[in-house]
Amino acid sequence: MNNSVGNTARLLGAGLRALLVLTVVCGVLYPLAVTGIAQVAFSDKANGSEIKDKSGQVVGSSLIGQTYNLPKQNPDDAEETAKPDLKWFQPRPSNGLGSNSVNQQYSLILSGATNKAGDNPDLVKLVTDAKDAVIADNSTATYQVKPSDVPADAVTSSGSGLDPNISPEYAKIQVHRVADRNGLDVKQVEKLVKDNTAGRTLGFMGEPRVNVLELNTALKALTKS
């Protein structure tokens, strides 16, 4: 009986010691080491790829899209659709999981695509209406957007519904409107787009892209300079 109790006590002691050692190594030392390496070697990415404005204030993440809308007339009206603030460059649509889902307007609760077929009547209407809006919003007294000028990313959401980037083509058709709304020269805004256009990764992967948050942050700095 005594041997049995002693063996059990030794096993329990060994198990507790193993638990303590593994807790310290795996639960404390390893996370601290990984966090330390990440902060030293990849500080920007480890902290969420934050974007800061001229004053140093964090305005968002380069990985997550944002909307630039005017305040609602009635904030308590859930049915009211927010209108885009046209002095800013606009992102691609974000209606991935449906217009009545929790994924509206770059919400971080869920992300995803509509999974609707290309000939789905609801999707066709959504794209058609979006195209009409892009043409109307970006046409000015001196610049007329043609239907053939509207790229696909201007009227369709991405697979995640949270895409932070737009194509240089979509940014280009917004230049005249942004310049007009902010009292800037078109050449200034064109240079802003060019300076914030990233090329293909490693020169051959993906497509050229413009991060909307980075572009609008630079635009804000320009309008206040």
C-alpha angles and dihedrals in degrees: 000000000000091000090051092051091046093050091049091049092050091049092049090048092050091048093050092048090050090048091051094047094046091046091053094043100040100027101040117011098040096047090046091050094048092045091048093050091047092051093049100040103027105019096151096049094041090057095052102273090277122197118213129197126228092280092053095253116142109244100176146298126299088224099059127062123230135200125235105208137156116250113271117257088228112024091191094058107097091187095057113105115224114235121225118255098235097201087077132064107260125227126227117279119283109202098120101145098032137290093273097045130106087251094077120133100003095309111176095217094087137000132194148108129277093244088212119148118250091251095047106132093222092051093045090052091046092053094043093050091046091051092051090050093050091052093047096044097047101041113099135179090272102031129051121194112219121212089243089057094063111098123212095252090060092065106027133061123233126251091265096038087223101082111155093195137074130190120265086243092060091046090050095058090051095054098087093046093048092047091049095048094048099040092243132139114260091233090057092054093044089055090049090055092046092050091051097046115109120205129223115304109264086356097286112046122090126343134292109276144183120219104222096205093051090046094050091045089055090045091052090052090049095050091050096045 
